């Protein structure tokens, strides 16, 4: 419960990026956050393994120390992102999940991209929920192989977030990069679910890494839809959406995996959770296409003087 209450670090960091970065460069800033997360995804398990071998409780003390160091850096070194005249007044009606999520309904593109975000978060939960069980069941991987695979995910995430996102968004724009990432995500899930060998599954990890192109430009597009004083509220609302998805995903995909290695094992489809995640991702592509193309068409249909 304490962990959940204090879990707003990423939302706050995303709001900070939106505050201090020009709109056209925000996708690159969010990509750097993704890269930092990927780097932590590599180093965290490694440190946990080293210190856990000394004492099982030591990794938690290490994590507490790093969190304290992070807090001290934020308190004493990191400058405030907004001057007082650009800060919104605090209101209790917004300081709750329902009040924050109401912001997402302020226009059709923001609402649609929020739905895309939600579907993407649910689909992503197929991996942390079932990956270890799936790899052991289907490919007979041991803990070492699983650790290497997770480290590969982190490396790919770091390279895509820091190296590809800023360059590709600058060249092709946020919409194209977002759709490219979504399609690569769908392809990765399909490959995960159908891969007959562990080697093919491993080869699909970089494909999933390229799928990381979708998140930063999507966030960048969403930040353009709200006022400068509402960036924190937006990221808080997205955090609430993510929290709901993280409740649904584990129950959904664990049940699907259990079903297809249990009562439905005659179908021989242990990769069913990833195929379901691919279907959800394709649905999110359709939603994203609708909400990012309908508005310009409607605008073009108006009289010229109205557009002006």
Buried (B, 14 or more C-beta within 10 A) or exposed (E): EEEEEEEBEBBBBBBBBBBBBEEEBBBBBBBBBBBBBBBBBBEBBEBBEEBBEEEEEBBEEBBEEEEEEEEEEEEEEEEEBBEEEEBBEEEEEBEEBEBBBBBBEBEBBBBBBBBBBBBBBBBBBBBEBBBBBBBBEBBEBEEEBBBEBBBBBBBBBBBBBBEBBBEBBEEEBBBBBBBBBBBBBBBBBBBBBBBEEBEEBBEBBBBBBBBBBBBBBBBBBBBEBBEEBBBBBBBBBBBBBBEBBBEEBBEBBBEBBBBBBEEBEEEEBBBBBBBBBBBBBBBBBEBBBBBBEEBEEEEEEEEEEEEE
